[in-house]
């Protein structure tokens, strides 16, 4: 039985809420005003005193303007794992450099040790990370979030660590003292572990502030949560974030992004969280995929996007080709009418003789316009004119040949048609190769 002293040191928890909506986090800068005696360990004290808030000096050396920002390839930089466990515990200002450190509180330290000890017995490759927690809020100290299970366990104490790891992480069952709550919405975790790496300490808080602004702007408070978290790997890719949520197929995924700047946050909110589309140029990888699978996954997405672009280009070129061909046809008709007007012959204008008609033959999204020659029987036409009762002598204007009526504008139109046809042929060839 634990001593009274041990029980006095145990964490105090609030009653669990029945709601499991996205967690509401406090401002990452609120804890700066906290009493110095509430900090844990010398590492946290030095982190606080150094003032890792982003300013011009820190940004140039450790922030988004640092020399190594966006200098490395991102895709395929996430080590393979299948399950992510987050322990909600205090805030980045009190986290030591390593959660297994002896100066850290017992709950995170013992949980980290238990996960490492039983790692070989787990059916799923599991990663443990600390995220922010505050007693009396939706995410109290000791709450545990598990992805992709999308569940939350509340009130984990150092007395329960071994049982929790055995029942939930090793046996994939339920922790009997607690009832798992289903999580809904999207969860964004931003690495803000400044005592571990200065780059994360500078970039993390700025990204969290921008996320909170964007969430409020888009009215996503009940659908999206953002929280600082401890080291997740890849300091040089800071700002690092992970987004957990359901994709368009209802499958829960965990996507990692790196080199994220505050200017990228609106894109991530609108494209990834709202539309469910991956932002490939910031994408590091995905939970459940190996490094090689991550690279192949991105290649397939880029190829698919390329096919879509080819089809769109073909449709645009086809429409352009049709428009150019119609323009040539209309110009020919106008020339015939102009000839009749010039010669003062009304019959010719009422019954224009067109040099040909257009026949469109579109095959496989490729337009090919064919002009079919149409021969007119001039003898019948002249006979009809002569045999008209009461009709005077009518003059039938001679149709100018195409060579005689060819002008510079016609040359430009013909060149446009040829170029459009060539472009369509090339685009269609690329499209067939990608199929």
C-alpha positions as CSV (number, residue, x, y, z in Angstrom):
1,X,0.0,0.0,0.0
2,X,1.3,3.4,-0.9
3,X,2.3,5.7,2.0
4,X,0.4,8.9,2.8
5,X,3.3,10.9,1.5
6,X,3.0,9.2,-1.9
7,X,-0.7,9.9,-2.0
8,X,-0.2,13.5,-1.1
9,X,2.2,13.8,-4.0
10,X,-0.3,12.2,-6.4
11,X,-1.8,14.5,-9.0
12,X,-5.2,16.1,-8.3
13,X,-7.7,15.7,-11.2
14,X,-11.0,17.2,-12.0
15,X,-14.1,15.2,-12.7
16,X,-14.1,14.0,-16.3
17,X,-16.3,15.8,-18.7
18,X,-18.8,13.9,-20.8
19,X,-17.7,15.9,-23.8
20,X,-14.9,14.7,-26.1
21,X,-14.8,17.6,-28.5
22,X,-11.4,18.9,-29.6
23,X,-9.3,20.1,-26.7
24,X,-9.2,23.8,-25.9
25,X,-5.7,24.9,-25.0
26,X,-4.5,28.0,-23.2
27,X,-2.4,30.5,-24.8
28,X,1.2,29.2,-24.9
29,X,2.5,32.4,-23.5
30,X,0.2,32.4,-20.4
31,X,2.5,30.3,-18.4
32,X,5.3,32.9,-18.7
33,X,3.6,34.7,-15.9
34,X,3.4,31.6,-13.7
35,X,5.2,31.5,-10.4
36,X,8.8,30.4,-10.7
37,X,8.3,27.8,-7.9
38,X,5.9,25.9,-10.2
39,X,8.7,25.0,-12.6
40,X,10.3,21.5,-12.6
41,X,14.1,21.0,-13.0
42,X,16.9,23.3,-13.9
43,X,16.4,22.8,-17.7
44,X,13.0,24.4,-17.5
45,X,14.4,27.3,-15.5
46,X,17.1,28.0,-18.1
47,X,14.6,27.7,-20.9
48,X,12.3,30.3,-19.3
49,X,15.1,32.7,-18.5
50,X,16.5,32.6,-22.0
51,X,13.3,34.0,-23.3
52,X,12.8,31.8,-26.4
53,X,9.9,33.9,-27.7
54,X,10.4,34.7,-31.3
55,X,12.1,38.1,-31.9
56,X,14.3,39.3,-34.7
57,X,17.5,37.9,-33.3
58,X,16.1,34.5,-32.4
59,X,14.2,34.3,-35.7
60,X,17.4,34.9,-37.8
61,X,19.3,32.2,-35.9
62,X,16.6,29.7,-34.9
63,X,13.4,30.7,-36.5
64,X,11.9,30.9,-39.9
65,X,14.7,33.0,-41.3
66,X,17.5,30.7,-40.1
67,X,20.0,29.6,-42.8
68,X,19.0,26.0,-42.8
69,X,15.3,26.6,-43.2
70,X,13.8,24.7,-46.1
71,X,17.2,23.2,-47.3
72,X,16.4,19.5,-47.0
73,X,14.0,17.1,-48.7
74,X,10.9,16.4,-46.5
75,X,9.1,13.4,-47.9
76,X,10.1,10.1,-46.2
77,X,11.5,11.7,-43.0
78,X,9.1,10.1,-40.5
79,X,10.1,6.8,-38.9
80,X,7.6,4.0,-39.2
81,X,5.1,3.7,-36.3
82,X,1.5,2.7,-36.0
83,X,0.2,4.3,-32.8
84,X,0.7,7.7,-31.1
85,X,0.1,8.2,-27.4
86,X,0.0,11.7,-26.0
87,X,0.2,12.3,-22.2
88,X,-1.3,15.7,-21.3
89,X,1.1,17.2,-18.7
90,X,1.7,20.8,-17.8
91,X,3.4,23.1,-20.5
92,X,6.6,23.5,-22.5
93,X,8.1,25.9,-20.0
94,X,8.5,23.1,-17.4
95,X,9.4,20.2,-19.7
96,X,13.0,19.1,-19.3
97,X,15.0,18.2,-22.4
98,X,14.0,14.6,-22.1
99,X,10.8,13.2,-20.7
100,X,12.5,10.2,-19.2
101,X,14.9,12.5,-17.2
102,X,15.1,12.0,-13.5
103,X,14.1,15.6,-12.8
104,X,10.8,15.2,-14.5
105,X,7.6,14.3,-12.6
106,X,6.8,10.7,-12.0
107,X,3.8,10.3,-14.3
108,X,5.6,11.2,-17.6
109,X,8.9,9.6,-16.4
110,X,7.3,6.3,-15.3
111,X,5.1,6.1,-18.4
112,X,8.0,6.6,-20.7
113,X,10.0,3.9,-18.9
114,X,7.1,1.5,-19.0
115,X,6.5,2.0,-22.8
116,X,10.2,1.4,-23.5
117,X,10.3,-1.7,-21.3
118,X,7.2,-3.3,-22.9
119,X,7.9,-2.1,-26.4
120,X,8.9,-5.5,-27.7
121,X,5.6,-7.0,-26.4
122,X,3.4,-4.5,-28.2
123,X,1.7,-5.5,-31.4
124,X,1.9,-2.0,-32.7
125,X,4.9,0.3,-33.0
126,X,4.1,3.0,-30.4
127,X,5.4,6.5,-30.0
128,X,4.9,8.5,-26.8
129,X,4.8,12.3,-26.7
130,X,3.9,14.9,-24.1
131,X,1.3,17.6,-24.9
132,X,0.0,20.5,-22.8
133,X,-2.4,19.9,-20.0
134,X,-4.1,22.1,-17.4
135,X,-6.1,21.0,-14.4
136,X,-9.7,22.2,-14.6
137,X,-9.8,22.3,-18.4
138,X,-10.8,19.9,-21.1
139,X,-7.4,18.4,-21.1
140,X,-6.3,17.9,-17.5
141,X,-2.9,16.7,-16.3
142,X,-2.8,12.9,-16.7
143,X,-5.2,12.6,-19.6
144,X,-4.0,10.3,-22.3
145,X,-4.9,10.7,-26.0
146,X,-4.4,7.7,-28.4
147,X,-4.3,7.9,-32.2
148,X,-5.5,6.5,-34.6
149,X,-7.9,5.0,-32.0
150,X,-9.2,8.6,-31.4
151,X,-9.9,7.9,-27.7
152,X,-9.1,9.7,-24.4
153,X,-8.4,8.1,-21.0
154,X,-8.6,10.4,-18.0
155,X,-6.9,10.6,-14.6
156,X,-3.8,8.5,-15.2
157,X,-1.6,8.6,-12.1
158,X,1.8,7.1,-11.3
159,X,0.0,4.3,-9.5
160,X,-1.8,3.2,-12.7
161,X,1.1,3.4,-15.2
162,X,2.0,-0.3,-15.4
163,X,-1.6,-1.5,-15.5
164,X,-2.4,1.0,-18.2
165,X,0.5,0.0,-20.4
166,X,-0.3,-3.7,-19.9
167,X,-4.1,-3.5,-20.6
168,X,-4.2,-0.8,-23.3
169,X,-0.9,-0.8,-25.2
170,X,0.2,-4.4,-24.9
171,X,-3.1,-6.3,-24.9
172,X,-5.0,-3.7,-27.0
173,X,-7.8,-3.8,-24.5
174,X,-9.4,-1.2,-22.2
175,X,-8.1,0.2,-19.0
176,X,-10.8,-0.9,-16.6
177,X,-10.6,2.0,-14.0
178,X,-11.3,4.4,-16.8
179,X,-13.8,4.7,-19.6
180,X,-12.4,5.6,-23.0
181,X,-14.0,8.7,-24.6
182,X,-14.3,9.1,-28.3
183,X,-12.4,12.0,-29.8
184,X,-14.0,14.0,-32.6
185,X,-12.6,16.5,-35.1
186,X,-9.0,17.3,-36.0
187,X,-6.1,17.5,-33.6
188,X,-3.0,19.6,-34.4
189,X,0.2,19.1,-32.3
190,X,3.0,21.6,-32.7
191,X,6.5,20.8,-31.5
192,X,7.4,23.6,-29.0
193,X,10.0,21.7,-27.0
194,X,12.4,24.6,-26.5
195,X,14.5,23.0,-23.8
196,X,15.3,20.2,-26.3
197,X,16.0,22.4,-29.3
198,X,15.9,26.2,-29.7
199,X,14.4,26.0,-33.2
200,X,11.3,24.3,-31.9
201,X,11.2,26.7,-29.0
202,X,11.1,29.7,-31.4
203,X,8.9,28.3,-34.2
204,X,6.4,26.4,-32.1
205,X,4.7,29.3,-30.2
206,X,4.4,31.5,-33.3
207,X,2.7,28.6,-35.2
208,X,0.3,28.0,-32.3
209,X,-0.7,31.6,-32.2
210,X,-1.4,31.6,-35.9
211,X,-3.4,28.4,-35.8
212,X,-5.6,29.8,-33.0
213,X,-6.2,32.9,-35.1
214,X,-7.1,30.9,-38.2
215,X,-9.3,28.5,-36.2
216,X,-11.3,31.5,-34.8
217,X,-11.4,33.2,-38.2
218,X,-12.9,30.1,-39.9
219,X,-15.2,29.3,-37.0
220,X,-13.6,25.9,-36.3
221,X,-13.4,26.1,-32.5
222,X,-15.5,23.0,-32.1
223,X,-13.8,21.1,-34.8
224,X,-10.1,21.7,-34.6
225,X,-7.8,21.6,-31.6
226,X,-4.2,22.8,-31.4
227,X,-1.7,22.1,-28.7
228,X,2.1,22.3,-28.1
229,X,3.9,19.0,-27.8
230,X,7.3,17.7,-26.9
231,X,10.0,16.4,-29.3
232,X,8.7,14.4,-32.2
233,X,11.9,14.0,-34.2
234,X,13.5,16.1,-36.9
235,X,14.5,19.4,-35.2
236,X,16.0,20.7,-38.4
237,X,12.6,20.6,-40.0
238,X,11.1,23.0,-37.4
239,X,8.3,24.2,-37.4
240,X,7.1,20.6,-37.1
241,X,3.4,19.8,-36.8
242,X,1.2,16.6,-36.8
243,X,-2.4,16.6,-37.9
244,X,-4.7,13.8,-36.8
245,X,-8.2,13.4,-38.2
246,X,-10.4,11.4,-40.5
247,X,-9.8,11.6,-44.2
248,X,-12.4,11.6,-47.0
249,X,-12.8,7.8,-46.6
250,X,-13.4,8.0,-42.9
251,X,-10.0,6.6,-42.0
252,X,-8.0,8.3,-39.2
253,X,-4.6,9.4,-40.4
254,X,-1.7,11.2,-38.9
255,X,0.2,13.5,-41.3
256,X,3.4,15.2,-40.5
257,X,4.5,18.5,-41.9
258,X,7.8,20.3,-41.7
259,X,9.3,23.7,-42.4
260,X,5.9,25.2,-41.6
261,X,5.9,29.0,-41.2
262,X,3.0,31.2,-40.0
263,X,2.2,32.1,-43.6
264,X,1.5,28.4,-44.3
265,X,-1.1,27.9,-41.5
266,X,-4.1,29.2,-43.6
267,X,-3.2,26.8,-46.4
268,X,-3.0,23.9,-43.9
269,X,-6.4,24.8,-42.4
270,X,-8.2,25.3,-45.7
271,X,-6.6,22.6,-47.8
272,X,-5.8,19.8,-45.3
273,X,-8.3,20.2,-42.5
274,X,-11.3,21.6,-44.4
275,X,-10.8,19.9,-47.8
276,X,-8.9,16.8,-46.8
277,X,-6.1,17.5,-49.3
278,X,-2.4,16.9,-48.5
279,X,-0.1,19.9,-48.8
280,X,2.7,18.0,-50.5
281,X,5.4,20.7,-50.5
282,X,5.4,20.7,-46.7
283,X,4.6,17.0,-46.2
284,X,7.1,14.9,-44.2
285,X,5.2,11.6,-44.0
286,X,2.4,9.7,-42.4
287,X,1.7,7.4,-39.5
288,X,1.5,3.8,-40.6
289,X,3.8,4.2,-43.6
290,X,7.5,3.4,-43.9
291,X,10.0,6.0,-45.2
292,X,10.0,4.3,-48.6
293,X,6.2,4.1,-48.7
294,X,5.9,7.7,-47.8
295,X,8.0,8.7,-50.9
296,X,6.0,6.4,-53.2
297,X,2.8,7.8,-51.8
298,X,3.8,11.3,-52.6
299,X,4.9,10.3,-56.1
300,X,1.5,8.7,-56.8
301,X,-0.3,11.8,-55.7
302,X,1.9,14.0,-57.9
303,X,1.3,11.7,-60.9
304,X,-2.4,11.8,-60.3
305,X,-2.3,15.6,-60.1
306,X,-0.3,15.6,-63.3
307,X,-2.9,13.5,-65.1
308,X,-5.7,15.8,-64.0
309,X,-3.7,18.8,-65.3
310,X,-3.1,17.0,-68.7
311,X,-6.8,16.4,-69.1
312,X,-7.6,20.0,-68.2
313,X,-5.0,21.2,-70.7
314,X,-6.5,18.9,-73.4
315,X,-10.0,20.3,-72.9
316,X,-8.7,23.9,-73.0
317,X,-6.7,23.3,-76.2
318,X,-9.7,21.5,-77.8
319,X,-11.9,24.4,-77.1
320,X,-9.3,26.9,-78.4
321,X,-8.9,24.8,-81.6
322,X,-12.7,24.8,-82.2
323,X,-12.9,28.6,-81.6
324,X,-10.1,29.2,-84.1
325,X,-11.6,27.0,-86.7
326,X,-15.0,28.7,-86.4
327,X,-13.3,32.0,-86.7
328,X,-11.8,31.0,-90.1
329,X,-15.2,29.7,-91.3
330,X,-17.0,32.9,-90.3
331,X,-14.3,35.0,-92.0
332,X,-14.8,33.1,-95.3
333,X,-18.6,33.8,-95.1
334,X,-18.0,37.4,-94.5
335,X,-15.7,37.6,-97.5
336,X,-18.4,36.2,-99.7
337,X,-21.0,38.7,-98.5
338,X,-18.5,41.5,-98.9
339,X,-17.9,40.5,-102.5
340,X,-21.6,40.6,-103.3
341,X,-22.1,44.0,-101.7
342,X,-19.1,45.4,-103.6
343,X,-20.5,44.2,-107.0
344,X,-24.1,45.4,-106.1
345,X,-25.7,42.0,-106.8
346,X,-28.5,41.2,-104.4
347,X,-29.1,37.6,-105.6
348,X,-25.5,36.7,-104.8
349,X,-25.9,38.1,-101.3
350,X,-29.2,36.2,-100.7
351,X,-27.7,32.9,-101.9
352,X,-24.1,33.0,-100.9
353,X,-22.0,30.1,-102.2
354,X,-19.8,29.0,-99.3
355,X,-16.5,27.4,-100.2
356,X,-17.0,24.5,-97.8
357,X,-18.6,23.4,-94.5
358,X,-17.1,22.4,-91.2
359,X,-17.3,18.9,-89.8
360,X,-15.9,18.3,-86.3
361,X,-14.6,15.0,-85.4
362,X,-13.4,14.8,-81.8
363,X,-11.7,11.6,-80.9
364,X,-10.4,11.0,-77.4
365,X,-10.5,14.7,-76.3
366,X,-8.5,15.7,-79.4
367,X,-10.3,18.0,-81.9
368,X,-9.6,17.6,-85.5
369,X,-11.5,20.0,-87.8
370,X,-12.0,18.9,-91.4
371,X,-13.1,21.2,-94.1
372,X,-15.1,19.3,-96.8
373,X,-15.2,20.9,-100.2
374,X,-18.7,21.5,-101.5
375,X,-18.9,21.8,-105.3
376,X,-21.7,24.0,-106.7
377,X,-23.4,23.5,-110.0
378,X,-22.8,26.9,-111.7
379,X,-24.7,25.9,-114.8
380,X,-27.9,25.3,-112.8
381,X,-27.4,28.5,-111.0
382,X,-26.9,30.5,-114.2
383,X,-29.9,28.8,-115.8
384,X,-32.1,29.6,-112.9
385,X,-31.1,33.3,-113.1
386,X,-31.8,33.5,-116.9
387,X,-35.2,31.7,-116.7
388,X,-36.7,34.0,-114.1
389,X,-39.9,35.8,-115.4
390,X,-39.6,39.5,-115.5
391,X,-36.1,39.3,-114.3
392,X,-33.5,41.6,-115.8
393,X,-30.0,40.6,-116.5
394,X,-28.3,39.7,-113.3
395,X,-24.6,39.7,-112.7
396,X,-23.3,36.8,-110.7
397,X,-20.1,37.9,-109.0
398,X,-17.2,35.6,-109.5
399,X,-16.1,33.9,-106.3
400,X,-12.5,34.8,-105.6
401,X,-10.1,31.9,-105.1
402,X,-8.6,31.3,-101.7
403,X,-5.3,32.5,-102.9
404,X,-6.7,35.7,-104.3
405,X,-8.5,36.6,-101.0
406,X,-5.7,35.5,-98.7
407,X,-4.5,38.2,-96.4
408,X,-2.1,38.6,-93.5
409,X,-4.9,38.0,-90.9
410,X,-5.7,34.7,-92.6
411,X,-2.0,33.7,-92.2
412,X,-2.1,34.4,-88.5
413,X,-5.4,32.5,-88.1
414,X,-4.0,29.5,-90.0
415,X,-0.9,29.5,-87.9
416,X,-3.0,29.6,-84.7
417,X,-5.0,26.6,-85.9
418,X,-1.8,24.6,-86.7
419,X,-0.3,25.4,-83.3
420,X,-3.4,24.5,-81.5
421,X,-3.6,21.2,-83.3
422,X,0.0,20.4,-82.5
423,X,-0.4,21.3,-78.8
424,X,-3.5,19.0,-78.6
425,X,-1.6,16.2,-80.2
426,X,1.3,16.5,-77.8
427,X,-0.9,16.8,-74.8
428,X,-2.9,13.7,-75.8
429,X,0.3,11.7,-76.3
430,X,1.4,12.6,-72.7
431,X,-2.1,11.7,-71.5
432,X,-1.9,8.2,-73.1
433,X,1.5,7.6,-71.6
434,X,0.3,8.4,-68.1
435,X,-2.7,6.0,-68.3
